[in-house]
Amino acid sequence: MNRITISDALKSQFDGIDVPVEVVDAAGHRLGHFVPATVLPRDECPYSAEELDRMQHEPGGRSLTEIWKALGAK
């Protein structure tokens, strides 16, 4: 990814932004989008490794065959 270094004056306009925003020039022409580094990617797992391990070892549940049977599939 390419990188652009901005001045401190311009940086101050981005301070406090915590959601993605559209960036435009003075005439309103779209330059691009700014996504703050504090915005987490949506594909990160919300569970810790310990929680995932605990869930994996919880008893219960049904096999796929049992689910299909309960749904009336042949």
N, CA, C and O atoms as a Tripos MOL2 file, in Angstrom:
@<TRIPOS>MOLECULE
protein
  296   295    74     0     0
PROTEIN
NO_CHARGES

@<TRIPOS>ATOM
      1 N           0.8420   -1.1660    0.0000 N.3       1 MET1
      2 CA          0.0000    0.0000    0.0000 C.3       1 MET1
      3 C           0.8930    1.2370    0.0000 C.2       1 MET1
      4 O           1.9050    1.2930    0.6980 O.2       1 MET1
      5 N           0.5000    2.2130   -0.7890 N.am      2 ASN2
      6 CA          1.2320    3.4770   -0.8110 C.3       2 ASN2
      7 C           0.8900    4.2930    0.4240 C.2       2 ASN2
      8 O          -0.1120    4.0370    1.0910 O.2       2 ASN2
      9 N           1.7240    5.2680    0.7200 N.am      3 ARG3
     10 CA          1.5380    6.0800    1.9230 C.3       3 ARG3
     11 C           1.7030    7.5490    1.5720 C.2       3 ARG3
     12 O           2.5730    7.9110    0.7800 O.2       3 ARG3
     13 N           0.8620    8.3980    2.1650 N.am      4 ILE4
     14 CA          0.9580    9.8530    2.0250 C.3       4 ILE4
     15 C           1.1840   10.4340    3.4160 C.2       4 ILE4
     16 O           0.4480   10.1110    4.3490 O.2       4 ILE4
     17 N           2.1870   11.2820    3.5630 N.am      5 THR5
     18 CA          2.4490   11.9540    4.8330 C.3       5 THR5
     19 C           1.7420   13.2980    4.8200 C.2       5 THR5
     20 O           1.9180   14.0900    3.8940 O.2       5 THR5
     21 N           0.9340   13.5570    5.8570 N.am      6 ILE6
     22 CA          0.1880   14.8050    5.9120 C.3       6 ILE6
     23 C           0.8000   15.7320    6.9720 C.2       6 ILE6
     24 O           1.5020   15.2870    7.8810 O.2       6 ILE6
     25 N           0.5180   17.0080    6.8300 N.am      7 SER7
     26 CA          1.0310   18.0010    7.7840 C.3       7 SER7
     27 C           0.2840   17.8860    9.1070 C.2       7 SER7
     28 O          -0.7970   17.3000    9.1720 O.2       7 SER7
     29 N           0.8710   18.4500   10.1580 N.am      8 ASP8
     30 CA          0.2110   18.4510   11.4670 C.3       8 ASP8
     31 C          -1.1140   19.2120   11.4100 C.2       8 ASP8
     32 O          -2.0750   18.8460   12.0870 O.2       8 ASP8
     33 N          -1.1590   20.2710   10.5990 N.am      9 ALA9
     34 CA         -2.3950   21.0540   10.4790 C.3       9 ALA9
     35 C          -3.5170   20.2020    9.8950 C.2       9 ALA9
     36 O          -4.6500   20.2510   10.3740 O.2       9 ALA9
     37 N          -3.2070   19.4290    8.8710 N.am     10 LEU10
     38 CA         -4.2140   18.5490    8.2760 C.3      10 LEU10
     39 C          -4.5570   17.4000    9.2140 C.2      10 LEU10
     40 O          -5.7160   16.9970    9.3090 O.2      10 LEU10
     41 N          -3.5540   16.8760    9.9030 N.am     11 LYS11
     42 CA         -3.7930   15.7940   10.8480 C.3      11 LYS11
     43 C          -4.7970   16.1960   11.9100 C.2      11 LYS11
     44 O          -5.6190   15.3810   12.3290 O.2      11 LYS11
     45 N          -4.7400   17.4460   12.3500 N.am     12 SER12
     46 CA         -5.6490   17.9020   13.4060 C.3      12 SER12
     47 C          -7.1080   17.8130   12.9720 C.2      12 SER12
     48 O          -7.9960   17.6850   13.8150 O.2      12 SER12
     49 N          -7.3650   17.8800   11.6630 N.am     13 GLN13
     50 CA         -8.7400   17.7510   11.1680 C.3      13 GLN13
     51 C          -9.2370   16.3080   11.2800 C.2      13 GLN13
     52 O         -10.4440   16.0670   11.3040 O.2      13 GLN13
     53 N          -8.3270   15.3690   11.3470 N.am     14 PHE14
     54 CA         -8.7000   13.9630   11.4550 C.3      14 PHE14
     55 C          -8.7620   13.4840   12.9020 C.2      14 PHE14
     56 O          -9.3120   12.4180   13.1790 O.2      14 PHE14
     57 N          -8.2020   14.2620   13.8230 N.am     15 ASP15
     58 CA         -8.2120   13.8680   15.2340 C.3      15 ASP15
     59 C          -9.6480   13.7260   15.7300 C.2      15 ASP15
     60 O         -10.4990   14.5690   15.4460 O.2      15 ASP15
     61 N          -9.9050   12.6640   16.4640 N.am     16 GLY16
     62 CA        -11.2170   12.4390   17.0410 C.3      16 GLY16
     63 C         -12.1940   11.7170   16.1340 C.2      16 GLY16
     64 O         -13.2900   11.3640   16.5700 O.2      16 GLY16
     65 N         -11.8220   11.4890   14.8850 N.am     17 ILE17
     66 CA        -12.7100   10.7540   13.9810 C.3      17 ILE17
     67 C         -12.6030    9.2720   14.3190 C.2      17 ILE17
     68 O         -11.5090    8.7080   14.3500 O.2      17 ILE17
     69 N         -13.7500    8.6500   14.5700 N.am     18 ASP18
     70 CA        -13.7150    7.2270   14.9290 C.3      18 ASP18
     71 C         -14.5770    6.3580   14.0160 C.2      18 ASP18
     72 O         -14.8500    5.1990   14.3270 O.2      18 ASP18
     73 N         -15.0010    6.9270   12.8900 N.am     19 VAL19
     74 CA        -15.7420    6.1720   11.8790 C.3      19 VAL19
     75 C         -15.1640    6.5210   10.5110 C.2      19 VAL19
     76 O         -14.5660    7.5870   10.3630 O.2      19 VAL19
     77 N         -15.3200    5.6650    9.5150 N.am     20 PRO20
     78 CA        -14.8390    5.9930    8.1750 C.3      20 PRO20
     79 C         -15.5410    7.2470    7.6330 C.2      20 PRO20
     80 O         -16.7400    7.4290    7.8460 O.2      20 PRO20
     81 N         -14.7980    8.0990    6.9380 N.am     21 VAL21
     82 CA        -15.3590    9.3210    6.3520 C.3      21 VAL21
     83 C         -14.8700    9.4790    4.9180 C.2      21 VAL21
     84 O         -13.8100    8.9750    4.5490 O.2      21 VAL21
     85 N         -15.6630   10.1880    4.1160 N.am     22 GLU22
     86 CA        -15.2800   10.5110    2.7560 C.3      22 GLU22
     87 C         -14.4290   11.7800    2.7990 C.2      22 GLU22
     88 O         -14.7410   12.7050    3.5480 O.2      22 GLU22
     89 N         -13.3740   11.8330    2.0170 N.am     23 VAL23
     90 CA        -12.4970   13.0070    1.9530 C.3      23 VAL23
     91 C         -12.7190   13.6780    0.5980 C.2      23 VAL23
     92 O         -12.6120   13.0460   -0.4530 O.2      23 VAL23
     93 N         -13.0340   14.9890    0.6480 N.am     24 VAL24
     94 CA        -13.2860   15.7530   -0.5830 C.3      24 VAL24
     95 C         -12.3980   16.9880   -0.6100 C.2      24 VAL24
     96 O         -11.8940   17.4240    0.4250 O.2      24 VAL24
     97 N         -12.2090   17.5550   -1.8120 N.am     25 ASP25
     98 CA        -11.4540   18.8080   -1.9120 C.3      25 ASP25
     99 C         -12.4120   19.9880   -1.7190 C.2      25 ASP25
    100 O         -13.6000   19.7920   -1.4600 O.2      25 ASP25
    101 N         -11.8900   21.2160   -1.8460 N.am     26 ALA26
    102 CA        -12.6990   22.4180   -1.5950 C.3      26 ALA26
    103 C         -13.8890   22.5140   -2.5470 C.2      26 ALA26
    104 O         -14.8990   23.1300   -2.2100 O.2      26 ALA26
    105 N         -13.7820   21.9150   -3.7270 N.am     27 ALA27
    106 CA        -14.8780   21.9540   -4.6970 C.3      27 ALA27
    107 C         -15.8810   20.8170   -4.4870 C.2      27 ALA27
    108 O         -16.8840   20.7270   -5.1940 O.2      27 ALA27
    109 N         -15.6020   19.9560   -3.5150 N.am     28 GLY28
    110 CA        -16.5070   18.8440   -3.2450 C.3      28 GLY28
    111 C         -16.2120   17.5810   -4.0300 C.2      28 GLY28
    112 O         -16.9850   16.6240   -3.9830 O.2      28 GLY28
    113 N         -15.0920   17.5700   -4.7550 N.am     29 HIS29
    114 CA        -14.7170   16.3820   -5.5260 C.3      29 HIS29
    115 C         -14.1320   15.3260   -4.5870 C.2      29 HIS29
    116 O         -13.2570   15.6070   -3.7680 O.2      29 HIS29
    117 N         -14.6350   14.1260   -4.7330 N.am     30 ARG30
    118 CA        -14.1820   13.0440   -3.8650 C.3      30 ARG30
    119 C         -12.7260   12.6840   -4.1430 C.2      30 ARG30
    120 O         -12.3250   12.4510   -5.2830 O.2      30 ARG30
    121 N         -11.9470   12.6470   -3.0570 N.am     31 LEU31
    122 CA        -10.5450   12.2430   -3.1470 C.3      31 LEU31
    123 C         -10.3770   10.7960   -2.7040 C.2      31 LEU31
    124 O          -9.4930   10.0870   -3.1850 O.2      31 LEU31
    125 N         -11.2230   10.3720   -1.7970 N.am     32 GLY32
    126 CA        -11.1160    9.0070   -1.2920 C.3      32 GLY32
    127 C         -11.8100    8.8750    0.0430 C.2      32 GLY32
    128 O         -12.6570    9.6910    0.4060 O.2      32 GLY32
    129 N         -11.4430    7.8420    0.7650 N.am     33 HIS33
    130 CA        -12.0370    7.5730    2.0670 C.3      33 HIS33
    131 C         -10.9380    7.4450    3.1130 C.2      33 HIS33
    132 O          -9.8520    6.9330    2.8400 O.2      33 HIS33
    133 N         -11.2390    7.9130    4.2970 N.am     34 PHE34
    134 CA        -10.3250    7.7750    5.4220 C.3      34 PHE34
    135 C         -10.9530    6.8110    6.4130 C.2      34 PHE34
    136 O         -12.0770    7.0190    6.8680 O.2      34 PHE34
    137 N         -10.2200    5.7560    6.7430 N.am     35 VAL35
    138 CA        -10.6770    4.7870    7.7330 C.3      35 VAL35
    139 C          -9.6900    4.8520    8.8970 C.2      35 VAL35
    140 O          -8.5310    4.4630    8.7480 O.2      35 VAL35
    141 N         -10.1380    5.3380   10.0500 N.am     36 PRO36
    142 CA         -9.2370    5.4740   11.1930 C.3      36 PRO36
    143 C          -8.6290    4.1380   11.5990 C.2      36 PRO36
    144 O          -9.2690    3.0940   11.4700 O.2      36 PRO36
    145 N          -7.4130    4.1710   12.0810 N.am     37 ALA37
    146 CA         -6.7280    2.9500   12.5080 C.3      37 ALA37
    147 C          -7.4360    2.3060   13.6920 C.2      37 ALA37
    148 O          -7.2330    1.1210   13.9590 O.2      37 ALA37
    149 N          -8.2620    3.0640   14.4070 N.am     38 THR38
    150 CA         -8.9640    2.5210   15.5670 C.3      38 THR38
    151 C         -10.1630    1.6710   15.1820 C.2      38 THR38
    152 O         -10.7020    0.9520   16.0230 O.2      38 THR38
    153 N         -10.5950    1.7410   13.9120 N.am     39 VAL39
    154 CA        -11.7170    0.9330   13.4600 C.3      39 VAL39
    155 C         -11.2170   -0.4840   13.2190 C.2      39 VAL39
    156 O         -10.3140   -0.7130   12.4150 O.2      39 VAL39
    157 N         -11.8190   -1.4290   13.9300 N.am     40 LEU40
    158 CA        -11.3810   -2.8160   13.8030 C.3      40 LEU40
    159 C         -11.9580   -3.4630   12.5530 C.2      40 LEU40
    160 O         -13.1130   -3.2210   12.2020 O.2      40 LEU40
    161 N         -11.1560   -4.2890   11.8790 N.am     41 PRO41
    162 CA        -11.7000   -5.0210   10.7400 C.3      41 PRO41
    163 C         -12.8580   -5.9130   11.1830 C.2      41 PRO41
    164 O         -12.8430   -6.4460   12.2930 O.2      41 PRO41
    165 N         -13.8540   -6.0740   10.3230 N.am     42 ARG42
    166 CA        -15.0400   -6.8500   10.6500 C.3      42 ARG42
    167 C         -14.7790   -8.3480   10.6910 C.2      42 ARG42
    168 O         -15.6010   -9.0950   11.2220 O.2      42 ARG42
    169 N         -13.6700   -8.8010   10.1510 N.am     43 ASP43
    170 CA        -13.4420  -10.2400   10.0970 C.3      43 ASP43
    171 C         -12.6550  -10.7760   11.2910 C.2      43 ASP43
    172 O         -12.2850  -11.9500   11.3080 O.2      43 ASP43
    173 N         -12.3960   -9.9310   12.2850 N.am     44 GLU44
    174 CA        -11.7050  -10.4110   13.4730 C.3      44 GLU44
    175 C         -12.6800  -11.1500   14.3670 C.2      44 GLU44
    176 O         -13.8240  -10.7270   14.5320 O.2      44 GLU44
    177 N         -12.2340  -12.2380   14.9370 N.am     45 CYS45
    178 CA        -13.0720  -13.0480   15.8070 C.3      45 CYS45
    179 C         -13.2740  -12.3160   17.1340 C.2      45 CYS45
    180 O         -12.3080  -11.8530   17.7410 O.2      45 CYS45
    181 N         -14.5220  -12.2100   17.5840 N.am     46 PRO46
    182 CA        -14.7730  -11.5080   18.8400 C.3      46 PRO46
    183 C         -14.4620  -12.3390   20.0860 C.2      46 PRO46
    184 O         -14.5730  -11.8370   21.2050 O.2      46 PRO46
    185 N         -14.0770  -13.5980   19.9040 N.am     47 TYR47
    186 CA        -13.8300  -14.4940   21.0320 C.3      47 TYR47
    187 C         -12.3350  -14.7350   21.2380 C.2      47 TYR47
    188 O         -11.5600  -14.7670   20.2830 O.2      47 TYR47
    189 N         -11.9530  -14.9010   22.4890 N.am     48 SER48
    190 CA        -10.5600  -15.2180   22.7990 C.3      48 SER48
    191 C         -10.3160  -16.6950   22.4930 C.2      48 SER48
    192 O         -11.2630  -17.4620   22.3160 O.2      48 SER48
    193 N          -9.0600  -17.0850   22.4330 N.am     49 ALA49
    194 CA         -8.7190  -18.4840   22.1840 C.3      49 ALA49
    195 C          -9.2840  -19.3850   23.2780 C.2      49 ALA49
    196 O          -9.7130  -20.5070   23.0090 O.2      49 ALA49
    197 N          -9.2810  -18.8850   24.5110 N.am     50 GLU50
    198 CA         -9.8140  -19.6670   25.6310 C.3      50 GLU50
    199 C         -11.3210  -19.8820   25.4820 C.2      50 GLU50
    200 O         -11.8260  -20.9750   25.7360 O.2      50 GLU50
    201 N         -12.0340  -18.8330   25.0690 N.am     51 GLU51
    202 CA        -13.4800  -18.9600   24.8830 C.3      51 GLU51
    203 C         -13.8060  -19.9380   23.7670 C.2      51 GLU51
    204 O         -14.7310  -20.7400   23.8990 O.2      51 GLU51
    205 N         -13.0600  -19.8830   22.6690 N.am     52 LEU52
    206 CA        -13.2810  -20.8090   21.5580 C.3      52 LEU52
    207 C         -13.0310  -22.2470   21.9870 C.2      52 LEU52
    208 O         -13.7860  -23.1470   21.6230 O.2      52 LEU52
    209 N         -11.9770  -22.4620   22.7560 N.am     53 ASP53
    210 CA        -11.6630  -23.8020   23.2390 C.3      53 ASP53
    211 C         -12.7770  -24.3190   24.1550 C.2      53 ASP53
    212 O         -13.1810  -25.4780   24.0610 O.2      53 ASP53
    213 N         -13.2650  -23.4510   25.0350 N.am     54 ARG54
    214 CA        -14.3430  -23.8410   25.9430 C.3      54 ARG54
    215 C         -15.6010  -24.2070   25.1600 C.2      54 ARG54
    216 O         -16.2390  -25.2190   25.4480 O.2      54 ARG54
    217 N         -15.9600  -23.3850   24.1650 N.am     55 MET55
    218 CA        -17.1610  -23.6460   23.3580 C.3      55 MET55
    219 C         -17.0310  -24.9520   22.5770 C.2      55 MET55
    220 O         -18.0010  -25.6960   22.4300 O.2      55 MET55
    221 N         -15.8270  -25.2210   22.0810 N.am     56 GLN56
    222 CA        -15.6110  -26.4340   21.2960 C.3      56 GLN56
    223 C         -15.8120  -27.6820   22.1400 C.2      56 GLN56
    224 O         -16.2090  -28.7230   21.6180 O.2      56 GLN56
    225 N         -15.5470  -27.5930   23.4190 N.am     57 HIS57
    226 CA        -15.6360  -28.7600   24.2870 C.3      57 HIS57
    227 C         -16.9320  -28.8250   25.0950 C.2      57 HIS57
    228 O         -17.0770  -29.6890   25.9600 O.2      57 HIS57
    229 N         -17.8740  -27.9200   24.8230 N.am     58 GLU58
    230 CA        -19.1570  -27.9710   25.5180 C.3      58 GLU58
    231 C         -19.9370  -29.1990   25.0540 C.2      58 GLU58
    232 O         -19.9400  -29.5210   23.8650 O.2      58 GLU58
    233 N         -20.5960  -29.8830   25.9860 N.am     59 PRO59
    234 CA        -21.4000  -31.0440   25.5950 C.3      59 PRO59
    235 C         -22.7020  -30.5900   24.9340 C.2      59 PRO59
    236 O         -23.1030  -29.4310   25.0470 O.2      59 PRO59
    237 N         -23.3420  -31.5180   24.2490 N.am     60 GLY60
    238 CA        -24.6410  -31.2210   23.6470 C.3      60 GLY60
    239 C         -24.5400  -31.0820   22.1460 C.2      60 GLY60
    240 O         -23.5160  -31.3720   21.5280 O.2      60 GLY60
    241 N         -25.6390  -30.6280   21.5880 N.am     61 GLY61
    242 CA        -25.7090  -30.4700   20.1470 C.3      61 GLY61
    243 C         -26.2680  -31.7150   19.4880 C.2      61 GLY61
    244 O         -26.5010  -32.7340   20.1380 O.2      61 GLY61
    245 N         -26.4780  -31.6120   18.1820 N.am     62 ARG62
    246 CA        -27.0220  -32.7370   17.4110 C.3      62 ARG62
    247 C         -26.2030  -32.9130   16.1480 C.2      62 ARG62
    248 O         -25.5680  -31.9800   15.6560 O.2      62 ARG62
    249 N         -26.2350  -34.1150   15.6440 N.am     63 SER63
    250 CA        -25.5460  -34.3790   14.3770 C.3      63 SER63
    251 C         -26.3870  -33.8000   13.2400 C.2      63 SER63
    252 O         -27.5740  -33.5230   13.4120 O.2      63 SER63
    253 N         -25.7690  -33.6240   12.0990 N.am     64 LEU64
    254 CA        -26.4820  -33.1090   10.9370 C.3      64 LEU64
    255 C         -27.6160  -34.0490   10.5480 C.2      64 LEU64
    256 O         -28.6880  -33.5960   10.1470 O.2      64 LEU64
    257 N         -27.3890  -35.3500   10.6620 N.am     65 THR65
    258 CA        -28.4230  -36.3350   10.3560 C.3      65 THR65
    259 C         -29.6410  -36.1310   11.2450 C.2      65 THR65
    260 O         -30.7750  -36.2010   10.7730 O.2      65 THR65
    261 N         -29.4090  -35.8780   12.5400 N.am     66 GLU66
    262 CA        -30.5150  -35.6480   13.4720 C.3      66 GLU66
    263 C         -31.2700  -34.3590   13.1400 C.2      66 GLU66
    264 O         -32.4930  -34.3020   13.2610 O.2      66 GLU66
    265 N         -30.5430  -33.3430   12.7280 N.am     67 ILE67
    266 CA        -31.1770  -32.0710   12.3610 C.3      67 ILE67
    267 C         -32.0560  -32.2600   11.1360 C.2      67 ILE67
    268 O         -33.1960  -31.7960   11.1150 O.2      67 ILE67
    269 N         -31.5350  -32.9420   10.1070 N.am     68 TRP68
    270 CA        -32.3140  -33.1880    8.8780 C.3      68 TRP68
    271 C         -33.5670  -33.9960    9.2020 C.2      68 TRP68
    272 O         -34.6460  -33.7120    8.6810 O.2      68 TRP68
    273 N         -33.4230  -35.0080   10.0650 N.am     69 LYS69
    274 CA        -34.5530  -35.8490   10.4500 C.3      69 LYS69
    275 C         -35.6200  -35.0100   11.1370 C.2      69 LYS69
    276 O         -36.8060  -35.1790   10.8540 O.2      69 LYS69
    277 N         -35.2230  -34.1000   12.0420 N.am     70 ALA70
    278 CA        -36.1710  -33.2530   12.7460 C.3      70 ALA70
    279 C         -36.8800  -32.2820   11.8110 C.2      70 ALA70
    280 O         -38.0070  -31.8650   12.0790 O.2      70 ALA70
    281 N         -36.2260  -31.9260   10.7230 N.am     71 LEU71
    282 CA        -36.8070  -31.0220    9.7450 C.3      71 LEU71
    283 C         -37.6900  -31.7530    8.7410 C.2      71 LEU71
    284 O         -38.3420  -31.1310    7.9030 O.2      71 LEU71
    285 N         -37.7010  -33.0890    8.8350 N.am     72 GLY72
    286 CA        -38.5600  -33.8850    7.9550 C.3      72 GLY72
    287 C         -37.9190  -34.2160    6.6220 C.2      72 GLY72
    288 O         -38.6100  -34.6190    5.6870 O.2      72 GLY72
    289 N         -36.6410  -34.0570    6.5220 N.am     73 ALA73
    290 CA        -35.9460  -34.3990    5.2580 C.3      73 ALA73
    291 C         -35.8300  -35.9080    5.1360 C.2      73 ALA73
    292 O         -35.7590  -36.6310    6.1300 O.2      73 ALA73
    293 N         -35.8140  -36.3620    3.8970 N.am     74 LYS74
    294 CA        -35.7060  -37.8070    3.6530 C.3      74 LYS74
    295 C         -34.2940  -38.1800    3.2920 C.2      74 LYS74
    296 O         -34.0080  -39.3530    3.0510 O.2      74 LYS74
@<TRIPOS>BOND
     1     1     2 1
     2     2     3 1
     3     3     4 2
     4     3     5 am
     5     5     6 1
     6     6     7 1
     7     7     8 2
     8     7     9 am
     9     9    10 1
    10    10    11 1
    11    11    12 2
    12    11    13 am
    13    13    14 1
    14    14    15 1
    15    15    16 2
    16    15    17 am
    17    17    18 1
    18    18    19 1
    19    19    20 2
    20    19    21 am
    21    21    22 1
    22    22    23 1
    23    23    24 2
    24    23    25 am
    25    25    26 1
    26    26    27 1
    27    27    28 2
    28    27    29 am
    29    29    30 1
    30    30    31 1
    31    31    32 2
    32    31    33 am
    33    33    34 1
    34    34    35 1
    35    35    36 2
    36    35    37 am
    37    37    38 1
    38    38    39 1
    39    39    40 2
    40    39    41 am
    41    41    42 1
    42    42    43 1
    43    43    44 2
    44    43    45 am
    45    45    46 1
    46    46    47 1
    47    47    48 2
    48    47    49 am
    49    49    50 1
    50    50    51 1
    51    51    52 2
    52    51    53 am
    53    53    54 1
    54    54    55 1
    55    55    56 2
    56    55    57 am
    57    57    58 1
    58    58    59 1
    59    59    60 2
    60    59    61 am
    61    61    62 1
    62    62    63 1
    63    63    64 2
    64    63    65 am
    65    65    66 1
    66    66    67 1
    67    67    68 2
    68    67    69 am
    69    69    70 1
    70    70    71 1
    71    71    72 2
    72    71    73 am
    73    73    74 1
    74    74    75 1
    75    75    76 2
    76    75    77 am
    77    77    78 1
    78    78    79 1
    79    79    80 2
    80    79    81 am
    81    81    82 1
    82    82    83 1
    83    83    84 2
    84    83    85 am
    85    85    86 1
    86    86    87 1
    87    87    88 2
    88    87    89 am
    89    89    90 1
    90    90    91 1
    91    91    92 2
    92    91    93 am
    93    93    94 1
    94    94    95 1
    95    95    96 2
    96    95    97 am
    97    97    98 1
    98    98    99 1
    99    99   100 2
   100    99   101 am
   101   101   102 1
   102   102   103 1
   103   103   104 2
   104   103   105 am
   105   105   106 1
   106   106   107 1
   107   107   108 2
   108   107   109 am
   109   109   110 1
   110   110   111 1
   111   111   112 2
   112   111   113 am
   113   113   114 1
   114   114   115 1
   115   115   116 2
   116   115   117 am
   117   117   118 1
   118   118   119 1
   119   119   120 2
   120   119   121 am
   121   121   122 1
   122   122   123 1
   123   123   124 2
   124   123   125 am
   125   125   126 1
   126   126   127 1
   127   127   128 2
   128   127   129 am
   129   129   130 1
   130   130   131 1
   131   131   132 2
   132   131   133 am
   133   133   134 1
   134   134   135 1
   135   135   136 2
   136   135   137 am
   137   137   138 1
   138   138   139 1
   139   139   140 2
   140   139   141 am
   141   141   142 1
   142   142   143 1
   143   143   144 2
   144   143   145 am
   145   145   146 1
   146   146   147 1
   147   147   148 2
   148   147   149 am
   149   149   150 1
   150   150   151 1
   151   151   152 2
   152   151   153 am
   153   153   154 1
   154   154   155 1
   155   155   156 2
   156   155   157 am
   157   157   158 1
   158   158   159 1
   159   159   160 2
   160   159   161 am
   161   161   162 1
   162   162   163 1
   163   163   164 2
   164   163   165 am
   165   165   166 1
   166   166   167 1
   167   167   168 2
   168   167   169 am
   169   169   170 1
   170   170   171 1
   171   171   172 2
   172   171   173 am
   173   173   174 1
   174   174   175 1
   175   175   176 2
   176   175   177 am
   177   177   178 1
   178   178   179 1
   179   179   180 2
   180   179   181 am
   181   181   182 1
   182   182   183 1
   183   183   184 2
   184   183   185 am
   185   185   186 1
   186   186   187 1
   187   187   188 2
   188   187   189 am
   189   189   190 1
   190   190   191 1
   191   191   192 2
   192   191   193 am
   193   193   194 1
   194   194   195 1
   195   195   196 2
   196   195   197 am
   197   197   198 1
   198   198   199 1
   199   199   200 2
   200   199   201 am
   201   201   202 1
   202   202   203 1
   203   203   204 2
   204   203   205 am
   205   205   206 1
   206   206   207 1
   207   207   208 2
   208   207   209 am
   209   209   210 1
   210   210   211 1
   211   211   212 2
   212   211   213 am
   213   213   214 1
   214   214   215 1
   215   215   216 2
   216   215   217 am
   217   217   218 1
   218   218   219 1
   219   219   220 2
   220   219   221 am
   221   221   222 1
   222   222   223 1
   223   223   224 2
   224   223   225 am
   225   225   226 1
   226   226   227 1
   227   227   228 2
   228   227   229 am
   229   229   230 1
   230   230   231 1
   231   231   232 2
   232   231   233 am
   233   233   234 1
   234   234   235 1
   235   235   236 2
   236   235   237 am
   237   237   238 1
   238   238   239 1
   239   239   240 2
   240   239   241 am
   241   241   242 1
   242   242   243 1
   243   243   244 2
   244   243   245 am
   245   245   246 1
   246   246   247 1
   247   247   248 2
   248   247   249 am
   249   249   250 1
   250   250   251 1
   251   251   252 2
   252   251   253 am
   253   253   254 1
   254   254   255 1
   255   255   256 2
   256   255   257 am
   257   257   258 1
   258   258   259 1
   259   259   260 2
   260   259   261 am
   261   261   262 1
   262   262   263 1
   263   263   264 2
   264   263   265 am
   265   265   266 1
   266   266   267 1
   267   267   268 2
   268   267   269 am
   269   269   270 1
   270   270   271 1
   271   271   272 2
   272   271   273 am
   273   273   274 1
   274   274   275 1
   275   275   276 2
   276   275   277 am
   277   277   278 1
   278   278   279 1
   279   279   280 2
   280   279   281 am
   281   281   282 1
   282   282   283 1
   283   283   284 2
   284   283   285 am
   285   285   286 1
   286   286   287 1
   287   287   288 2
   288   287   289 am
   289   289   290 1
   290   290   291 1
   291   291   292 2
   292   291   293 am
   293   293   294 1
   294   294   295 1
   295   295   296 2
@<TRIPOS>SUBSTRUCTURE
     1 MET1         2 RESIDUE 1 A MET
     2 ASN2         6 RESIDUE 1 A ASN
     3 ARG3        10 RESIDUE 1 A ARG
     4 ILE4        14 RESIDUE 1 A ILE
     5 THR5        18 RESIDUE 1 A THR
     6 ILE6        22 RESIDUE 1 A ILE
     7 SER7        26 RESIDUE 1 A SER
     8 ASP8        30 RESIDUE 1 A ASP
     9 ALA9        34 RESIDUE 1 A ALA
    10 LEU10       38 RESIDUE 1 A LEU
    11 LYS11       42 RESIDUE 1 A LYS
    12 SER12       46 RESIDUE 1 A SER
    13 GLN13       50 RESIDUE 1 A GLN
    14 PHE14       54 RESIDUE 1 A PHE
    15 ASP15       58 RESIDUE 1 A ASP
    16 GLY16       62 RESIDUE 1 A GLY
    17 ILE17       66 RESIDUE 1 A ILE
    18 ASP18       70 RESIDUE 1 A ASP
    19 VAL19       74 RESIDUE 1 A VAL
    20 PRO20       78 RESIDUE 1 A PRO
    21 VAL21       82 RESIDUE 1 A VAL
    22 GLU22       86 RESIDUE 1 A GLU
    23 VAL23       90 RESIDUE 1 A VAL
    24 VAL24       94 RESIDUE 1 A VAL
    25 ASP25       98 RESIDUE 1 A ASP
    26 ALA26      102 RESIDUE 1 A ALA
    27 ALA27      106 RESIDUE 1 A ALA
    28 GLY28      110 RESIDUE 1 A GLY
    29 HIS29      114 RESIDUE 1 A HIS
    30 ARG30      118 RESIDUE 1 A ARG
    31 LEU31      122 RESIDUE 1 A LEU
    32 GLY32      126 RESIDUE 1 A GLY
    33 HIS33      130 RESIDUE 1 A HIS
    34 PHE34      134 RESIDUE 1 A PHE
    35 VAL35      138 RESIDUE 1 A VAL
    36 PRO36      142 RESIDUE 1 A PRO
    37 ALA37      146 RESIDUE 1 A ALA
    38 THR38      150 RESIDUE 1 A THR
    39 VAL39      154 RESIDUE 1 A VAL
    40 LEU40      158 RESIDUE 1 A LEU
    41 PRO41      162 RESIDUE 1 A PRO
    42 ARG42      166 RESIDUE 1 A ARG
    43 ASP43      170 RESIDUE 1 A ASP
    44 GLU44      174 RESIDUE 1 A GLU
    45 CYS45      178 RESIDUE 1 A CYS
    46 PRO46      182 RESIDUE 1 A PRO
    47 TYR47      186 RESIDUE 1 A TYR
    48 SER48      190 RESIDUE 1 A SER
    49 ALA49      194 RESIDUE 1 A ALA
    50 GLU50      198 RESIDUE 1 A GLU
    51 GLU51      202 RESIDUE 1 A GLU
    52 LEU52      206 RESIDUE 1 A LEU
    53 ASP53      210 RESIDUE 1 A ASP
    54 ARG54      214 RESIDUE 1 A ARG
    55 MET55      218 RESIDUE 1 A MET
    56 GLN56      222 RESIDUE 1 A GLN
    57 HIS57      226 RESIDUE 1 A HIS
    58 GLU58      230 RESIDUE 1 A GLU
    59 PRO59      234 RESIDUE 1 A PRO
    60 GLY60      238 RESIDUE 1 A GLY
    61 GLY61      242 RESIDUE 1 A GLY
    62 ARG62      246 RESIDUE 1 A ARG
    63 SER63      250 RESIDUE 1 A SER
    64 LEU64      254 RESIDUE 1 A LEU
    65 THR65      258 RESIDUE 1 A THR
    66 GLU66      262 RESIDUE 1 A GLU
    67 ILE67      266 RESIDUE 1 A ILE
    68 TRP68      270 RESIDUE 1 A TRP
    69 LYS69      274 RESIDUE 1 A LYS
    70 ALA70      278 RESIDUE 1 A ALA
    71 LEU71      282 RESIDUE 1 A LEU
    72 GLY72      286 RESIDUE 1 A GLY
    73 ALA73      290 RESIDUE 1 A ALA
    74 LYS74      294 RESIDUE 1 A LYS
